[in-house]
Amino acid sequence: MLSLDLPVNKGAPPGKYTVVISFIVDKEGALSDIKAENDPGYGTAEEAIRMIAKGPSWIPAKQNGLKVIYRHKQSITYLVSEE
């Protein structure tokens, strides 16, 4: 489960915190080489990596009708409000 309160619990001031995660999707949809391209702090990068790693398989990409291995980038944004 994604901890949506993680930045707040770690003392993040109000604002947007976007983490870009990159990973490889193989021909069966399994993920590997999961890493954060950036780290805005407050535990956001680690939590985004954990969430992607524990998620379901992805649909493999196709090129010329054949499944192929590809690197994907996914943005995850945490929004911390003043409330």
MMTF fields as JSON, N, C-alpha, C and O atoms, coordinates in Angstrom:
{
  "mmtfVersion": "1.0.0",
  "mmtfProducer": "UNKNOWN",
  "numBonds": 331,
  "numAtoms": 332,
  "numGroups": 83,
  "numChains": 1,
  "numModels": 1,
  "chainsPerModel": [1],
  "groupsPerChain": [83],
  "chainIdList": ["A"],
  "bondAtomList": [4, 2, 8, 6, 12, 10, 16, 14, 20, 18, 24, 22, 28, 26, 32, 30, 36, 34, 40, 38, 44, 42, 48, 46, 52, 50, 56, 54, 60, 58, 64, 62, 68, 66, 72, 70, 76, 74, 80, 78, 84, 82, 88, 86, 92, 90, 96, 94, 100, 98, 104, 102, 108, 106, 112, 110, 116, 114, 120, 118, 124, 122, 128, 126, 132, 130, 136, 134, 140, 138, 144, 142, 148, 146, 152, 150, 156, 154, 160, 158, 164, 162, 168, 166, 172, 170, 176, 174, 180, 178, 184, 182, 188, 186, 192, 190, 196, 194, 200, 198, 204, 202, 208, 206, 212, 210, 216, 214, 220, 218, 224, 222, 228, 226, 232, 230, 236, 234, 240, 238, 244, 242, 248, 246, 252, 250, 256, 254, 260, 258, 264, 262, 268, 266, 272, 270, 276, 274, 280, 278, 284, 282, 288, 286, 292, 290, 296, 294, 300, 298, 304, 302, 308, 306, 312, 310, 316, 314, 320, 318, 324, 322, 328, 326],
  "bondOrderList": [1, 1, 1, 1, 1, 1, 1, 1, 1, 1, 1, 1, 1, 1, 1, 1, 1, 1, 1, 1, 1, 1, 1, 1, 1, 1, 1, 1, 1, 1, 1, 1, 1, 1, 1, 1, 1, 1, 1, 1, 1, 1, 1, 1, 1, 1, 1, 1, 1, 1, 1, 1, 1, 1, 1, 1, 1, 1, 1, 1, 1, 1, 1, 1, 1, 1, 1, 1, 1, 1, 1, 1, 1, 1, 1, 1, 1, 1, 1, 1, 1, 1],
  "groupList": [{"groupName": "MET", "atomNameList": ["N", "CA", "C", "O"], "elementList": ["N", "C", "C", "O"], "formalChargeList": [0, 0, 0, 0], "bondAtomList": [1, 0, 2, 1, 3, 2], "bondOrderList": [1, 1, 2], "singleLetterCode": "M", "chemCompType": "L-PEPTIDE LINKING"}, {"groupName": "LEU", "atomNameList": ["N", "CA", "C", "O"], "elementList": ["N", "C", "C", "O"], "formalChargeList": [0, 0, 0, 0], "bondAtomList": [1, 0, 2, 1, 3, 2], "bondOrderList": [1, 1, 2], "singleLetterCode": "L", "chemCompType": "L-PEPTIDE LINKING"}, {"groupName": "SER", "atomNameList": ["N", "CA", "C", "O"], "elementList": ["N", "C", "C", "O"], "formalChargeList": [0, 0, 0, 0], "bondAtomList": [1, 0, 2, 1, 3, 2], "bondOrderList": [1, 1, 2], "singleLetterCode": "S", "chemCompType": "L-PEPTIDE LINKING"}, {"groupName": "ASP", "atomNameList": ["N", "CA", "C", "O"], "elementList": ["N", "C", "C", "O"], "formalChargeList": [0, 0, 0, 0], "bondAtomList": [1, 0, 2, 1, 3, 2], "bondOrderList": [1, 1, 2], "singleLetterCode": "D", "chemCompType": "L-PEPTIDE LINKING"}, {"groupName": "PRO", "atomNameList": ["N", "CA", "C", "O"], "elementList": ["N", "C", "C", "O"], "formalChargeList": [0, 0, 0, 0], "bondAtomList": [1, 0, 2, 1, 3, 2], "bondOrderList": [1, 1, 2], "singleLetterCode": "P", "chemCompType": "L-PEPTIDE LINKING"}, {"groupName": "VAL", "atomNameList": ["N", "CA", "C", "O"], "elementList": ["N", "C", "C", "O"], "formalChargeList": [0, 0, 0, 0], "bondAtomList": [1, 0, 2, 1, 3, 2], "bondOrderList": [1, 1, 2], "singleLetterCode": "V", "chemCompType": "L-PEPTIDE LINKING"}, {"groupName": "ASN", "atomNameList": ["N", "CA", "C", "O"], "elementList": ["N", "C", "C", "O"], "formalChargeList": [0, 0, 0, 0], "bondAtomList": [1, 0, 2, 1, 3, 2], "bondOrderList": [1, 1, 2], "singleLetterCode": "N", "chemCompType": "L-PEPTIDE LINKING"}, {"groupName": "LYS", "atomNameList": ["N", "CA", "C", "O"], "elementList": ["N", "C", "C", "O"], "formalChargeList": [0, 0, 0, 0], "bondAtomList": [1, 0, 2, 1, 3, 2], "bondOrderList": [1, 1, 2], "singleLetterCode": "K", "chemCompType": "L-PEPTIDE LINKING"}, {"groupName": "GLY", "atomNameList": ["N", "CA", "C", "O"], "elementList": ["N", "C", "C", "O"], "formalChargeList": [0, 0, 0, 0], "bondAtomList": [1, 0, 2, 1, 3, 2], "bondOrderList": [1, 1, 2], "singleLetterCode": "G", "chemCompType": "PEPTIDE LINKING"}, {"groupName": "ALA", "atomNameList": ["N", "CA", "C", "O"], "elementList": ["N", "C", "C", "O"], "formalChargeList": [0, 0, 0, 0], "bondAtomList": [1, 0, 2, 1, 3, 2], "bondOrderList": [1, 1, 2], "singleLetterCode": "A", "chemCompType": "L-PEPTIDE LINKING"}, {"groupName": "TYR", "atomNameList": ["N", "CA", "C", "O"], "elementList": ["N", "C", "C", "O"], "formalChargeList": [0, 0, 0, 0], "bondAtomList": [1, 0, 2, 1, 3, 2], "bondOrderList": [1, 1, 2], "singleLetterCode": "Y", "chemCompType": "L-PEPTIDE LINKING"}, {"groupName": "THR", "atomNameList": ["N", "CA", "C", "O"], "elementList": ["N", "C", "C", "O"], "formalChargeList": [0, 0, 0, 0], "bondAtomList": [1, 0, 2, 1, 3, 2], "bondOrderList": [1, 1, 2], "singleLetterCode": "T", "chemCompType": "L-PEPTIDE LINKING"}, {"groupName": "ILE", "atomNameList": ["N", "CA", "C", "O"], "elementList": ["N", "C", "C", "O"], "formalChargeList": [0, 0, 0, 0], "bondAtomList": [1, 0, 2, 1, 3, 2], "bondOrderList": [1, 1, 2], "singleLetterCode": "I", "chemCompType": "L-PEPTIDE LINKING"}, {"groupName": "PHE", "atomNameList": ["N", "CA", "C", "O"], "elementList": ["N", "C", "C", "O"], "formalChargeList": [0, 0, 0, 0], "bondAtomList": [1, 0, 2, 1, 3, 2], "bondOrderList": [1, 1, 2], "singleLetterCode": "F", "chemCompType": "L-PEPTIDE LINKING"}, {"groupName": "GLU", "atomNameList": ["N", "CA", "C", "O"], "elementList": ["N", "C", "C", "O"], "formalChargeList": [0, 0, 0, 0], "bondAtomList": [1, 0, 2, 1, 3, 2], "bondOrderList": [1, 1, 2], "singleLetterCode": "E", "chemCompType": "L-PEPTIDE LINKING"}, {"groupName": "ARG", "atomNameList": ["N", "CA", "C", "O"], "elementList": ["N", "C", "C", "O"], "formalChargeList": [0, 0, 0, 0], "bondAtomList": [1, 0, 2, 1, 3, 2], "bondOrderList": [1, 1, 2], "singleLetterCode": "R", "chemCompType": "L-PEPTIDE LINKING"}, {"groupName": "TRP", "atomNameList": ["N", "CA", "C", "O"], "elementList": ["N", "C", "C", "O"], "formalChargeList": [0, 0, 0, 0], "bondAtomList": [1, 0, 2, 1, 3, 2], "bondOrderList": [1, 1, 2], "singleLetterCode": "W", "chemCompType": "L-PEPTIDE LINKING"}, {"groupName": "GLN", "atomNameList": ["N", "CA", "C", "O"], "elementList": ["N", "C", "C", "O"], "formalChargeList": [0, 0, 0, 0], "bondAtomList": [1, 0, 2, 1, 3, 2], "bondOrderList": [1, 1, 2], "singleLetterCode": "Q", "chemCompType": "L-PEPTIDE LINKING"}, {"groupName": "HIS", "atomNameList": ["N", "CA", "C", "O"], "elementList": ["N", "C", "C", "O"], "formalChargeList": [0, 0, 0, 0], "bondAtomList": [1, 0, 2, 1, 3, 2], "bondOrderList": [1, 1, 2], "singleLetterCode": "H", "chemCompType": "L-PEPTIDE LINKING"}],
  "groupTypeList": [0, 1, 2, 1, 3, 1, 4, 5, 6, 7, 8, 9, 4, 4, 8, 7, 10, 11, 5, 5, 12, 2, 13, 12, 5, 3, 7, 14, 8, 9, 1, 2, 3, 12, 7, 9, 14, 6, 3, 4, 8, 10, 8, 11, 9, 14, 14, 9, 12, 15, 0, 12, 9, 7, 8, 4, 2, 16, 12, 4, 9, 7, 17, 6, 8, 1, 7, 5, 12, 10, 15, 18, 7, 17, 2, 12, 11, 10, 1, 5, 2, 14, 14],
  "groupIdList": [1, 2, 3, 4, 5, 6, 7, 8, 9, 10, 11, 12, 13, 14, 15, 16, 17, 18, 19, 20, 21, 22, 23, 24, 25, 26, 27, 28, 29, 30, 31, 32, 33, 34, 35, 36, 37, 38, 39, 40, 41, 42, 43, 44, 45, 46, 47, 48, 49, 50, 51, 52, 53, 54, 55, 56, 57, 58, 59, 60, 61, 62, 63, 64, 65, 66, 67, 68, 69, 70, 71, 72, 73, 74, 75, 76, 77, 78, 79, 80, 81, 82, 83],
  "secStructList": [7, 7, 7, 6, 6, 2, 2, 2, 2, 6, 6, 7, 7, 1, 3, 3, 3, 3, 3, 3, 3, 3, 3, 3, 3, 7, 6, 6, 1, 7, 3, 3, 3, 3, 3, 3, 1, 7, 7, 7, 1, 6, 6, 2, 2, 2, 2, 2, 2, 2, 2, 2, 2, 2, 1, 7, 7, 7, 7, 7, 3, 3, 3, 6, 6, 3, 3, 3, 7, 3, 3, 3, 3, 3, 3, 3, 3, 3, 3, 3, 7, 7, 7],
  "xCoordList": [0.834, 0.0, 0.88, 1.852, 0.534, 1.276, 0.988, -0.168, 2.045, 1.881, 1.764, 2.772, 0.538, 0.304, 0.701, 0.979, 0.732, 1.105, 2.613, 3.077, 3.368, 4.797, 5.519, 6.227, 5.38, 6.096, 5.682, 6.524, 4.399, 3.913, 4.528, 5.006, 4.51, 5.074, 6.573, 7.111, 7.243, 8.688, 9.008, 10.167, 7.986, 8.215, 8.264, 8.797, 7.728, 7.752, 6.848, 5.713, 7.331, 6.475, 5.461, 5.645, 4.395, 3.403, 4.065, 4.987, 3.566, 4.084, 3.91, 3.341, 4.412, 4.382, 5.762, 6.772, 5.795, 7.03, 6.885, 6.167, 7.557, 7.437, 8.697, 9.811, 8.503, 9.587, 9.414, 8.312, 10.491, 10.466, 11.175, 12.347, 10.438, 10.961, 11.18, 10.316, 12.325, 12.551, 12.743, 13.264, 12.317, 12.44, 12.325, 11.844, 12.769, 12.693, 11.491, 11.273, 10.713, 9.594, 10.024, 10.315, 10.065, 10.496, 9.331, 8.222, 9.59, 8.585, 7.389, 6.337, 7.542, 6.43, 5.74, 4.746, 6.248, 5.65, 6.27, 5.812, 7.315, 8.003, 8.904, 9.432, 9.071, 9.869, 11.241, 11.39, 12.238, 13.579, 14.277, 13.762, 15.428, 16.244, 15.419, 15.473, 14.659, 13.798, 14.654, 15.319, 14.632, 15.42, 14.756, 13.997, 15.058, 14.549, 15.517, 16.728, 14.967, 15.779, 16.084, 17.048, 15.279, 15.477, 14.97, 14.299, 15.291, 14.843, 14.524, 15.428, 13.225, 12.85, 12.923, 12.675, 13.254, 13.428, 12.193, 11.179, 12.291, 11.193, 10.713, 9.556, 11.588, 11.244, 10.428, 10.0, 10.202, 9.326, 9.912, 9.18, 11.206, 11.816, 11.767, 11.411, 12.119, 12.108, 10.702, 10.527, 9.705, 8.324, 7.827, 7.106, 8.198, 7.793, 8.407, 7.737, 9.677, 10.333, 9.626, 9.355, 9.329, 8.645, 7.293, 6.92, 6.548, 5.216, 5.276, 4.493, 6.195, 6.327, 6.76, 6.227, 7.709, 8.223, 7.149, 7.129, 6.257, 5.224, 3.97, 3.06, 3.917, 2.74, 2.629, 3.491, 1.564, 1.339, 2.286, 2.987, 2.286, 3.053, 2.478, 1.31, 3.308, 2.895, 2.622, 3.037, 1.935, 1.7, 2.952, 3.362, 3.567, 4.784, 4.519, 3.421, 5.553, 5.46, 5.537, 6.066, 5.003, 5.082, 5.693, 5.429, 6.514, 7.1, 6.991, 7.472, 6.358, 6.108, 5.384, 5.651, 4.463, 3.651, 4.328, 3.713, 5.582, 6.313, 6.533, 6.783, 6.435, 6.705, 8.191, 9.043, 8.488, 9.877, 10.137, 9.215, 11.398, 11.837, 11.983, 12.485, 11.546, 11.698, 11.887, 11.507, 12.488, 12.638, 11.496, 11.221, 10.841, 9.704, 10.037, 10.742, 9.521, 9.641, 8.232, 7.336, 8.056, 6.755, 6.929, 7.764, 6.141, 6.17, 5.145, 4.028, 5.531, 4.632, 4.737, 5.825, 3.598, 3.589, 2.874, 1.754, 3.526, 2.94, 2.558, 3.362, 1.362, 0.908, 0.689, -0.141, 1.435, 1.317, 0.579, 1.057, -0.585, -1.366, -1.097, -0.462, -1.588, -1.36, -2.292, -2.123, -3.271, -4.267, -3.657, -4.359],
  "yCoordList": [-1.183, 0.0, 1.247, 1.331, 2.201, 3.45, 4.295, 4.504, 4.776, 5.645, 7.084, 7.757, 7.554, 8.902, 9.967, 11.103, 9.623, 10.58, 10.604, 11.35, 9.812, 9.696, 11.039, 11.312, 11.91, 13.189, 14.032, 14.683, 14.02, 14.787, 14.24, 14.999, 12.923, 12.286, 12.54, 12.494, 12.805, 13.06, 14.551, 14.935, 15.407, 16.831, 17.679, 18.788, 17.195, 17.961, 19.188, 19.079, 20.347, 21.525, 21.402, 20.574, 22.205, 22.136, 22.312, 23.11, 21.543, 21.626, 20.316, 19.36, 20.283, 19.078, 18.452, 19.146, 17.137, 16.375, 15.283, 14.307, 15.436, 14.48, 13.64, 14.164, 12.325, 11.366, 10.718, 10.297, 10.635, 9.939, 8.603, 8.555, 7.53, 6.174, 5.582, 5.698, 4.949, 4.243, 2.764, 2.395, 1.932, 0.487, -0.201, 0.382, -1.441, -2.248, -3.173, -3.802, -3.249, -4.184, -5.249, -4.931, -6.517, -7.577, -8.074, -7.547, -9.085, -9.589, -10.239, -10.407, -10.606, -11.193, -10.16, -10.478, -8.939, -7.887, -7.731, -6.909, -8.515, -8.412, -7.181, -6.776, -6.596, -5.381, -5.699, -6.613, -4.921, -5.042, -3.688, -2.767, -3.57, -2.353, -1.118, -0.101, -1.216, -0.116, 0.885, 0.523, 2.151, 3.171, 4.532, 4.786, 5.394, 6.766, 7.619, 7.571, 8.401, 9.314, 10.584, 11.286, 10.882, 12.047, 11.712, 10.699, 12.557, 12.331, 13.671, 14.377, 14.024, 15.278, 15.22, 16.227, 14.078, 13.947, 13.469, 13.136, 13.44, 13.062, 11.627, 11.318, 10.746, 9.339, 9.06, 7.926, 10.07, 9.903, 8.966, 8.153, 9.052, 8.193, 6.725, 5.854, 6.461, 5.079, 4.487, 3.325, 5.28, 4.8, 4.564, 3.597, 5.425, 5.244, 3.967, 3.225, 3.719, 2.484, 1.269, 0.3, 1.319, 0.2, -0.073, -1.225, 1.011, 0.858, 0.212, -0.691, 0.668, 0.092, -1.375, -2.226, -1.669, -3.035, -4.007, -5.161, -3.561, -4.447, -4.5, -5.283, -3.674, -3.609, -4.812, -5.691, -4.839, -5.953, -5.882, -4.891, -6.948, -6.962, -5.932, -5.557, -5.483, -4.514, -5.224, -6.367, -4.558, -5.106, -4.833, -3.679, -5.867, -5.666, -4.799, -4.794, -4.072, -3.282, -4.214, -5.322, -3.749, -4.523, -3.655, -2.457, -4.303, -3.65, -4.631, -5.76, -4.191, -5.06, -6.34, -7.409, -6.226, -7.352, -8.294, -9.267, -8.031, -8.89, -8.167, -6.962, -8.921, -8.338, -8.013, -8.793, -6.851, -6.413, -5.924, -5.56, -5.925, -5.376, -3.876, -3.409, -3.116, -1.666, -1.029, -1.599, 0.178, 0.95, 1.954, 2.649, 2.019, 2.924, 3.918, 3.589, 5.14, 6.139, 6.494, 6.725, 6.531, 6.814, 7.881, 7.744, 8.94, 9.992, 9.697, 9.264, 9.935, 9.808, 11.116, 11.515, 11.782, 13.075, 12.981, 12.477, 13.467, 13.587, 15.052, 15.935, 15.323, 16.681, 16.866, 16.188, 17.78, 18.071, 19.401, 20.437, 19.358, 20.58, 21.2, 20.59, 22.409, 23.119, 22.69, 23.122, 21.852, 21.44, 20.624, 20.202],
  "zCoordList": [0.0, 0.0, 0.0, 0.751, -0.839, -0.939, 0.289, 0.654, 0.921, 2.075, 1.598, 1.383, 1.434, 0.929, 1.929, 1.544, 3.209, 4.246, 4.504, 5.367, 3.779, 4.038, 4.055, 5.024, 3.025, 3.09, 4.299, 4.918, 4.634, 5.782, 7.068, 7.912, 7.205, 8.398, 8.539, 9.645, 7.426, 7.439, 7.469, 7.309, 7.674, 7.864, 6.606, 6.641, 5.503, 4.252, 4.348, 4.813, 3.919, 3.874, 2.739, 1.847, 2.75, 1.669, 0.3, 0.135, -0.679, -2.044, -2.78, -2.253, -4.015, -4.85, -4.857, -4.967, -4.738, -4.758, -5.802, -5.583, -6.933, -8.031, -8.13, -8.167, -8.174, -8.336, -9.702, -10.053, -10.475, -11.762, -11.545, -11.173, -11.784, -11.626, -13.008, -13.877, -13.218, -14.481, -14.173, -13.12, -15.101, -14.929, -16.279, -17.251, -16.323, -17.535, -17.422, -16.387, -18.5, -18.604, -19.607, -20.76, -19.176, -20.097, -20.95, -20.867, -21.764, -22.71, -22.023, -22.639, -20.745, -19.985, -19.093, -18.439, -19.057, -18.241, -16.865, -16.07, -16.569, -15.279, -15.272, -16.307, -14.091, -13.948, -13.355, -12.545, -13.781, -13.217, -13.32, -13.955, -12.706, -12.731, -12.371, -13.062, -11.288, -10.841, -10.066, -9.095, -10.504, -9.817, -9.952, -10.887, -9.0, -9.028, -9.829, -9.618, -10.752, -11.545, -10.75, -11.056, -9.743, -8.882, -7.484, -7.283, -6.534, -5.157, -4.5, -4.052, -4.444, -3.796, -2.269, -1.605, -1.713, -0.271, 0.457, -0.156, 1.762, 2.67, 2.455, 2.737, 1.959, 1.763, 0.517, 0.305, -0.314, -1.482, -2.525, -3.088, -2.802, -3.825, -3.397, -4.19, -2.159, -1.666, -1.714, -2.082, -1.342, -1.341, -2.768, -3.015, -3.7, -5.089, -5.675, -6.393, -5.367, -5.832, -5.239, -5.947, -3.952, -3.287, -3.913, -4.135, -4.202, -4.776, -6.166, -6.462, -7.01, -8.352, -8.256, -8.969, -7.391, -7.247, -6.767, -7.197, -5.886, -5.346, -6.214, -5.941, -7.255, -8.114, -9.044, -9.047, -9.828, -10.756, -11.953, -12.156, -12.729, -13.973, -14.932, -14.834, -15.855, -16.853, -18.174, -18.366, -19.068, -20.402, -21.231, -21.357, -21.796, -22.571, -23.809, -24.365, -24.216, -25.444, -26.647, -26.56, -27.76, -29.001, -30.088, -30.19, -30.889, -32.057, -33.212, -33.131, -34.281, -35.442, -35.04, -35.588, -34.078, -33.647, -32.665, -32.231, -32.303, -31.378, -30.048, -30.018, -28.95, -27.639, -27.527, -27.952, -26.95, -26.804, -25.382, -24.652, -25.014, -23.734, -23.904, -24.927, -22.906, -23.011, -21.636, -20.613, -21.635, -20.408, -20.361, -21.339, -19.216, -19.034, -17.93, -16.976, -18.069, -17.007, -16.547, -17.359, -15.235, -14.632, -13.563, -12.669, -13.657, -12.634, -11.55, -11.836, -10.318, -9.166, -8.392, -7.977, -8.2, -7.531, -6.197, -6.113, -5.16, -3.828, -3.659, -3.961, -3.188, -2.954, -1.455, -0.849, -0.874, 0.551, 0.678, 0.215, 1.31, 1.48, 2.852, 3.713, 3.032, 4.295, 5.411, 6.551, 5.109, 6.114, 7.211, 8.13]
}
